[in-house]
Amino acid sequence: MNKNSTPAFTLIELLVVISIIAVLAALAVPALTQALTKGQMTGTMNNARQLYLAGFQMATDGAANSNPAYSWPGDDPAVTSLEAYCNKLVQNDYLKPGDIQKILNAPGATCNVTTVPGPPVSVTLTGKSALKVYKVKEVDSSSTIFSVSSNYAYNAPLDATKVPYGDKGFVVMRRGGDAGVYRKNEATQSGWNDDLNKFAAAIGRLPGDSPDDAATALTNPQ
């Protein structure tokens, strides 16, 4: 026996090790991808909360001073688009144009925010916003949905082609200040034992308890 020889893997042992690594990688990649997407959706939820807090503060100031110019988006007939609502927040100094740029973007959804010098300073939005905002009013309940990720239409299955996040999940921000990240199967009442009340209690309701998502959402930039 040669005492100077060193142990080495045989070809079979090497193939077994490679096979084990391949199996572990195949199991780990979906979990890592899911964790990454969940983290991105949490970031979008935080952006929705920042937009909500600005809108909440503006509406609160308007109510305190009886100033109808400072209101929830649904209480101002002139606010029919997300751009108009963002301009209202910017011009009343509740958000900066740079804040809007950060808030409305997410992986797969690119919203370009261009500052137009004033006075007053305004912004134009082009592209696709990561968030959809509804025409929430002062009289709406705390469970009314203020904003969602733009891939979600109320009580409708998620579409894999929609941005951001396709059918991987969605984000909801409610008027009462609470928010959540939800899974694909929670997008409709069928994911809540086909119970509409249970679904509405968990996800929220549209302004005026409307069933029409498009009619109650501010127009997104195109």
C-alpha positions as CSV (number, residue, x, y, z in Angstrom):
1,M,0.0,0.0,0.0
2,N,1.3,3.5,-1.0
3,K,1.2,5.5,2.2
4,N,1.8,8.7,0.3
5,S,-1.5,8.4,-1.8
6,T,-4.4,10.8,-0.8
7,P,-8.0,9.7,-0.7
8,A,-10.1,10.9,-3.7
9,F,-13.7,10.8,-4.8
10,T,-14.6,8.0,-7.2
11,L,-16.6,9.0,-10.3
12,I,-19.8,7.5,-8.8
13,E,-19.3,9.4,-5.5
14,L,-18.8,12.7,-7.4
15,L,-21.9,12.1,-9.5
16,V,-23.9,11.4,-6.3
17,V,-22.7,14.7,-4.7
18,I,-23.5,16.6,-7.9
19,S,-27.0,15.1,-7.9
20,I,-27.6,16.0,-4.3
21,I,-26.5,19.6,-4.9
22,A,-28.8,19.8,-8.0
23,V,-31.8,18.5,-6.0
24,L,-31.1,21.0,-3.1
25,A,-30.8,23.9,-5.6
26,A,-34.1,22.9,-7.3
27,L,-35.8,22.9,-3.9
28,A,-34.2,26.2,-2.8
29,V,-34.8,28.4,-5.9
30,P,-38.6,28.5,-5.7
31,A,-38.4,29.3,-1.9
32,L,-35.8,32.0,-2.5
33,T,-37.9,33.5,-5.4
34,Q,-41.0,33.5,-3.2
35,A,-39.2,35.2,-0.4
36,L,-37.8,37.8,-2.8
37,T,-41.2,38.6,-4.2
38,K,-42.7,38.8,-0.7
39,G,-40.1,41.3,0.2
40,Q,-40.8,43.4,-2.9
41,M,-44.5,43.3,-2.2
42,T,-43.8,44.4,1.4
43,G,-41.9,47.4,-0.1
44,T,-44.9,48.2,-2.3
45,M,-47.1,48.0,0.8
46,N,-44.9,50.5,2.6
47,N,-45.1,52.8,-0.4
48,A,-48.9,52.6,-0.4
49,R,-48.8,53.4,3.3
50,Q,-46.7,56.5,2.6
51,L,-49.1,57.7,0.0
52,Y,-52.0,57.0,2.3
53,L,-50.5,58.9,5.2
54,A,-50.0,61.9,3.0
55,G,-53.6,61.7,1.8
56,F,-54.9,61.1,5.3
57,Q,-53.0,64.2,6.7
58,M,-54.3,66.3,3.9
59,A,-57.9,65.2,4.4
60,T,-57.6,65.6,8.2
61,D,-56.3,69.2,7.7
62,G,-59.1,69.9,5.4
63,A,-61.7,68.7,7.8
64,A,-60.1,70.6,10.7
65,N,-60.1,73.8,8.7
66,S,-63.3,73.3,6.7
67,N,-61.3,73.5,3.6
68,P,-62.8,71.4,0.8
69,A,-59.6,71.8,-1.3
70,Y,-57.9,69.4,1.2
71,S,-59.8,66.2,0.8
72,W,-59.9,62.5,0.1
73,P,-59.7,61.9,-3.6
74,G,-63.4,60.9,-3.9
75,D,-64.6,64.2,-2.4
76,D,-63.1,66.4,-5.1
77,P,-64.9,66.1,-8.4
78,A,-61.8,67.5,-10.2
79,V,-59.7,64.5,-9.1
80,T,-60.4,61.8,-11.6
81,S,-56.9,60.6,-12.3
82,L,-53.9,59.5,-10.2
83,E,-51.9,62.3,-11.7
84,A,-54.5,64.9,-10.5
85,Y,-54.4,63.4,-7.0
86,C,-50.6,63.4,-6.9
87,N,-50.5,67.0,-8.0
88,K,-52.9,67.9,-5.2
89,L,-50.6,66.3,-2.7
90,V,-47.5,67.9,-4.2
91,Q,-49.0,71.4,-4.6
92,N,-50.2,71.4,-1.0
93,D,-46.8,70.2,0.2
94,Y,-47.8,66.8,1.5
95,L,-45.4,65.0,-0.8
96,K,-42.4,66.0,-3.0
97,P,-42.1,64.9,-6.7
98,G,-39.3,62.6,-5.7
99,D,-41.5,60.9,-3.2
100,I,-44.1,60.3,-5.9
101,Q,-41.4,58.8,-8.1
102,K,-40.4,56.3,-5.4
103,I,-44.0,55.5,-4.3
104,L,-45.4,54.6,-7.7
105,N,-42.6,52.3,-8.9
106,A,-42.1,48.6,-8.3
107,P,-40.5,45.6,-10.2
108,G,-42.2,45.4,-13.6
109,A,-44.1,48.7,-13.2
110,T,-42.2,51.8,-14.2
111,C,-43.9,55.1,-13.6
112,N,-42.0,58.2,-14.9
113,V,-42.7,61.3,-12.8
114,T,-41.7,64.6,-14.5
115,T,-41.6,67.8,-12.5
116,V,-43.1,70.8,-14.2
117,P,-41.8,74.1,-12.8
118,G,-44.4,76.4,-11.4
119,P,-45.7,78.2,-9.6
120,P,-47.3,76.0,-8.6
121,V,-45.0,73.1,-9.2
122,S,-46.8,70.1,-10.7
123,V,-46.0,66.6,-12.0
124,T,-46.9,64.5,-15.0
125,L,-47.1,60.8,-14.9
126,T,-46.3,58.4,-17.7
127,G,-45.8,54.7,-17.9
128,K,-47.5,52.3,-15.5
129,S,-48.0,53.0,-11.8
130,A,-47.4,50.2,-9.3
131,L,-50.4,51.4,-7.3
132,K,-54.0,52.0,-8.0
133,V,-55.9,54.5,-5.9
134,Y,-59.7,54.5,-5.3
135,K,-62.1,57.5,-5.0
136,V,-62.3,57.2,-1.2
137,K,-64.5,59.7,0.5
138,E,-64.7,61.1,4.1
139,V,-67.9,59.2,4.7
140,D,-66.4,55.8,3.7
141,S,-65.7,53.3,6.5
142,S,-62.3,52.4,7.8
143,S,-62.5,49.1,5.9
144,T,-62.8,50.9,2.5
145,I,-59.8,50.2,0.3
146,F,-57.7,53.3,-0.4
147,S,-55.1,51.6,-2.7
148,V,-54.0,48.3,-4.1
149,S,-51.1,47.1,-6.2
150,S,-52.1,47.6,-9.8
151,N,-52.2,43.9,-10.7
152,Y,-55.3,43.5,-8.6
153,A,-58.9,44.2,-9.5
154,Y,-61.4,43.8,-6.7
155,N,-62.8,40.2,-6.3
156,A,-61.2,39.1,-9.6
157,P,-58.6,36.4,-10.1
158,L,-55.0,37.6,-10.5
159,D,-53.7,37.9,-14.1
160,A,-50.1,36.6,-14.6
161,T,-49.6,39.3,-17.3
162,K,-50.4,42.3,-15.0
163,V,-47.7,44.4,-13.2
164,P,-46.4,44.5,-10.7
165,Y,-46.3,40.9,-9.4
166,G,-48.6,39.2,-11.9
167,D,-50.5,36.4,-10.1
168,K,-47.9,36.0,-7.3
169,G,-49.9,38.1,-4.8
170,F,-51.2,41.6,-4.2
171,V,-51.1,44.5,-1.8
172,V,-54.1,46.3,-0.1
173,M,-54.1,49.6,1.8
174,R,-57.3,50.5,3.6
175,R,-58.7,53.9,4.7
176,G,-58.4,52.9,8.4
177,G,-54.6,52.7,8.0
178,D,-54.1,49.0,8.0
179,A,-52.5,47.2,5.1
180,G,-51.6,43.7,4.0
181,V,-49.8,41.5,1.5
182,Y,-52.1,38.7,0.2
183,R,-51.7,35.5,-1.7
184,K,-53.1,34.6,-5.1
185,N,-55.9,32.4,-3.7
186,E,-57.1,35.3,-1.5
187,A,-57.9,37.6,-4.4
188,T,-61.6,36.5,-4.7
189,Q,-64.4,35.4,-2.4
190,S,-63.8,31.8,-3.5
191,G,-60.6,31.9,-1.5
192,W,-62.6,32.7,1.6
193,N,-65.0,29.7,1.5
194,D,-67.0,31.6,-1.1
195,D,-68.3,33.9,1.6
196,L,-68.6,37.4,0.3
197,N,-68.9,38.9,3.8
198,K,-65.8,37.1,5.0
199,F,-63.9,38.2,1.9
200,A,-64.9,41.8,2.3
201,A,-64.1,41.8,6.0
202,A,-60.6,40.5,5.3
203,I,-59.7,42.4,2.1
204,G,-62.0,45.5,2.5
205,R,-64.7,47.1,0.3
206,L,-64.6,49.5,-2.6
207,P,-65.8,53.1,-2.0
208,G,-69.6,53.2,-1.7
209,D,-69.6,49.4,-1.5
210,S,-69.5,49.4,-5.3
211,P,-68.8,46.1,-7.1
212,D,-67.2,48.0,-10.0
213,D,-63.4,48.3,-9.6
214,A,-62.9,50.4,-12.8
215,A,-65.6,52.9,-11.9
216,T,-64.2,53.6,-8.4
217,A,-60.5,53.8,-9.3
218,L,-58.6,56.9,-10.3
219,T,-57.3,56.7,-13.9
220,N,-53.8,55.4,-14.0
221,P,-51.2,56.9,-16.3
222,Q,-50.9,55.3,-19.7
